[in-house]
Amino acid sequence: MQRKNLKTYKKGHQFFKSNDCPVCPVCEQERNPKECPFLLLSAPAIRALENKAFKTLKQLSKYIEDEILSLHGMGLSALPILRKTLSSEQLSFKKN
């Protein structure tokens, strides 16, 4: 069993975590995911994009798939979802 450590997030929230993930569970619950164009992705994949300041599909279309896949939290299952989402807006990933 992993030992959980008390952590304090920069906004002052305190919580117990057993790993080094910097995500605050309190802040995560307060987020408004309806504003996110990446809603169909898993939470880690959404955070990976948000951590790199991706807010729109147009921003995402300026990168090749391998660059996006290299982000911490982004998995192979996210790529088909992102391709379809981009395609729905007549966009695609940048070609190699």
MORAFEN-V344196 format. One record per residue. N is the residue number from 1. D_LAST is the distance of its C-alpha to the last C-alpha in Angstrom with 1 decimal. Layout:
# MORAFEN-V344196
n=N d_last=D_LAST
n=N d_last=D_LAST
This chain:
# MORAFEN-V344196
n=1 d_last=44.4
n=2 d_last=42.2
n=3 d_last=44.1
n=4 d_last=43.0
n=5 d_last=43.1
n=6 d_last=44.1
n=7 d_last=41.4
n=8 d_last=41.7
n=9 d_last=38.8
n=10 d_last=38.5
n=11 d_last=40.2
n=12 d_last=43.1
n=13 d_last=42.5
n=14 d_last=43.6
n=15 d_last=42.4
n=16 d_last=42.4
n=17 d_last=39.2
n=18 d_last=38.9
n=19 d_last=35.5
n=20 d_last=33.6
n=21 d_last=31.6
n=22 d_last=32.1
n=23 d_last=32.3
n=24 d_last=35.7
n=25 d_last=37.0
n=26 d_last=39.2
n=27 d_last=36.5
n=28 d_last=34.3
n=29 d_last=37.1
n=30 d_last=37.7
n=31 d_last=34.2
n=32 d_last=33.9
n=33 d_last=31.0
n=34 d_last=31.7
n=35 d_last=29.9
n=36 d_last=26.6
n=37 d_last=23.9
n=38 d_last=22.7
n=39 d_last=26.1
n=40 d_last=25.2
n=41 d_last=23.5
n=42 d_last=25.6
n=43 d_last=27.2
n=44 d_last=25.3
n=45 d_last=21.9
n=46 d_last=23.3
n=47 d_last=24.7
n=48 d_last=21.4
n=49 d_last=19.9
n=50 d_last=23.1
n=51 d_last=23.4
n=52 d_last=20.2
n=53 d_last=21.9
n=54 d_last=19.8
n=55 d_last=22.4
n=56 d_last=20.8
n=57 d_last=18.1
n=58 d_last=17.1
n=59 d_last=16.4
n=60 d_last=14.3
n=61 d_last=12.1
n=62 d_last=11.0
n=63 d_last=9.0
n=64 d_last=6.3
n=65 d_last=8.6
n=66 d_last=9.0
n=67 d_last=10.3
n=68 d_last=12.6
n=69 d_last=13.7
n=70 d_last=14.7
n=71 d_last=17.2
n=72 d_last=20.8
n=73 d_last=22.1
n=74 d_last=19.0
n=75 d_last=19.2
n=76 d_last=17.6
n=77 d_last=20.1
n=78 d_last=18.7
n=79 d_last=15.3
n=80 d_last=17.2
n=81 d_last=19.4
n=82 d_last=16.7
n=83 d_last=15.0
n=84 d_last=18.6
n=85 d_last=19.5
n=86 d_last=16.7
n=87 d_last=17.5
n=88 d_last=21.1
n=89 d_last=20.5
n=90 d_last=18.4
n=91 d_last=15.2
n=92 d_last=12.0
n=93 d_last=9.1
n=94 d_last=6.6
n=95 d_last=3.8
n=96 d_last=0.0
